[in-house]
Amino acid sequence: MSLGTIYQSIEILSKEKGIDPKVILDAVKDAMLVAARKHFRTTEDLIADFDEQSGAIQIFGVRHAVETVADPDKEISLEAAREVKPDAEIGSEIRFAKPTDALGRISAQTAKQVILQKVREAERENIYSEYSGRVGELVTCVIKRIEGQDLVADLGKTEARLPKKEQSKLESFSVGDRIRCVIKSVEKTGKNAGVIVSRAAPELVMRLFEQEVPEIYDNTVVIKGCAREAGERTKIAVSSRDRDVDSVGACVGMKGMRVQSIIRELRGEKIDIIEYNEDPVVFATHALSPAKISRVTILDAMEKHMEVIVDDTQLSLAIGKKGQNVRLAAKLLGWRIDIKSEEEKRQEVESQMAALVVPGAPVSVLADHGVPEEVVEKLMTAGVTTVERLGSMTPEQLDEIGIGADMVERIQLAVNGYYGQFEPPSGESEPESGGEAAAQASAPEGEPTPEGANELATNEQGSESESVRMENSEHSG
């Protein structure tokens, strides 16, 4: 190709690739300069200029006019400069044309490589500027070819890559298949530069619902969140802005027609449509469907941590296959969920209650309840090391160790005091026998006790019955 026809080729290339001709022209100029420096092997300054009339790119050597020449490759005397350019002054730029025909085949190859590189860079820039603002958008494309486990699809203006990790487990495609995807990302540089599309992203389900459900399209029903494990199950939370519109019913459609068309598009993937609620407790109850929840407790609102209790028969349903149900619910809520059965919770509470009284408490704790240190040491020397062991001993056994009757009484009080700290305060619940004992203790001297009162009541009743019998006998006589 002659240099005179380069500009025509540039115009054709710029129209095909949708690139500004100036970008390609600048790339050609740079390539020509690189080739010229290699060919002429000179240190003089070179510039490339485009001649619009001939459509050719010319190479010029540049020198500046000076009074005294120090570097002949870059400078020229004022007199010599005026021979080329009569109006030249000190500092004027004087150009000398270089023969471009002599650049040769290798130089042309160099120019070609630079041009192709610049064209690729310009293409990437155009693709990035066009598609970077369309991330999450639903697009229809055609499978163009298969590269390993990745698929390359035709988007029209460019190609898009569908990586293996962005494909659903239930799907397989062939060349020529028309598919719907969402734009996952747009990369400007790197090995995977270009548009990346996805069939596994939750945004795909959201865009399909927007297309299928008019209430979502007109913003009457709002999608609040979506959690998905592609090829298996999706949970989508919806909320209605109109009190008269049922958000879940609108998404399901009459006889399930709307959601069924989306399930067909996803090759049979299960979809749970959940009603959104601002209250995380209510929302968690909905999100863990189809399991029935007994109660939900928020453990830490700041850290977003909750505990869910379910009936023993509902535990496996709430957790789901390989933990899928609770995992998707946690992703949808944005909370950490601990799920337990009623039996597990009961055992946990029992173990916490049992931990209040530490079994095998050392006998040394009685020193805080009035038992002298030397008595504690004597007990430990005799092999009585725990409060429980001491509490089960009789006064006679303590006497054998060498503990007197007065100290035995103090030890009994200390043991009772130790166990008393784990009992509820008095007044909450009193045994019935205690009331009778209190009544006996509070009776003043000389007055009958409750037992005596009962005896008196019995005697009075007996005398009354006797008088009644006497009256009856008189009437009968």
C-alpha positions, 0 to 999 in steps of 0.5 A: 500500500502506498502512503498516498492511499493510507488516508483512504484506508484510515477512513474505511477502518474508522467507519468499520470500528466506529473510531474517530479517524484522528485517533488512527491518524495519530497512530499512523504518524507515530508509527511512521516516526518510529520507522523513520528513526530506525531507517535513517539512524539520525539524532535529528528531530523528526515530525510526521505531517499529513498532506490533506491534498495528496492524502499522504503522510510525509516525514520531515527533519526539523532544525532551528535557525541560530547565529552559531551552529553547535549541533548540526543535526538540530541547528542551522545557521540563519543564512542557510535557513534563509536560503530555504525560507527567506523570512526565517528569523533566529529560532525559526523552524526549518523543515527538510523533507525525508524520502518516505519511499525508502522506509521499506517493508519492515518499517511498514510492518512496524507501522501496521502493528502500531496501528492495530494496537491503537485501534484495539485500544480505541475499541476497548475505550469505546466499548467501556464508555458504551456498556459501563453504564449498563451494568445490571441491564437485561440483554439478548445475545446469540452464542457465537462460539465456545472457548473451553468452558466459557461461551462467547456471545454476540451483542451486536456492536461487540462480543460478550463473554459468559464465563463458566462461573456465571452459568446456571447448573441446569443449563447448557447451550450450543452455537446459535442459541439465543439467550437472555443475560444481564451485563455483569461487568465491563473490564477495560484492561486485562485478559478478560477485557470487554463485556462480561454477561451472566446467567447466574446473577440475582439481577437476572431474576429481578429483570425477568420479574420486571418484564413479566409483572406490570406492577413491578414495571410501573413501580406499584410493587417494589423488589426489596432484595433477591438471594440466589443460588443459580440452578437450585433456588431463589428467594425474592422479597417484594413489597407493595406501595398500594394497600389494595395490591397484593405484592406476592399475588401480583408476582405469582399471577393468575394460576401461577402464570407469571412466575411459571414463565420465569421458572421456564426461562431459568430451566426449572429453578425454584423461586420463593416469593416473600413479602417484605417487612420492615420488622426483621423478626417478621421478615425472618419468619417470612424468609424461612418459609416453607418452615413454620417458626416458633419464635425469633429472638434478636441477640445483637441488633448492632451486629445483626445477629438473631436466633430462630427457634422452630419445632423439632419436626420443622428443623430440617425444613427450616435449614433446607438441603445442605443448609440452603434455605437458612443460607438464602434467608440470611443473605436476603435479610443481611442478618446472621441466623442461628437456627435451633429446635425446641429440644436443643433450646431446652437442653441449652437452658438446662445446662445454663441453669445447672452451671449456676451451682458449680458441682464439687465446690471446694470447702474453702468457700465456707471461709466466707461464711464464718468457718475459721481457716484452721477448721477448713484446713482440718477438714481438708486434712481429713479428706473432706474437700468439697461442700457437698461432702461436708453437707452429707456428714453427720455430727458424729462423723464431724466429732470423730474428726475433732470438731466440737458441737459448737463448731458443728452448728457453725458449719451447718449454718455456713453450708446452708448460707452457701446453698441459700445464695442460689435460691430465690429471695424469700417472699417470692414463694413460701412452702405451706408448712412454713405458714403453720410453723410461723403461726405457732411461733407467733402465738403469745404465751397462755393463748391456744396454739392452732392445734389447741384452737382446733381441739376447742372447735371440736369440743364446741361442736360436740356440745352443740350436737349434744344439746340438739339431741336433748331438744329432740328427745324432749319433743319426742316425749 
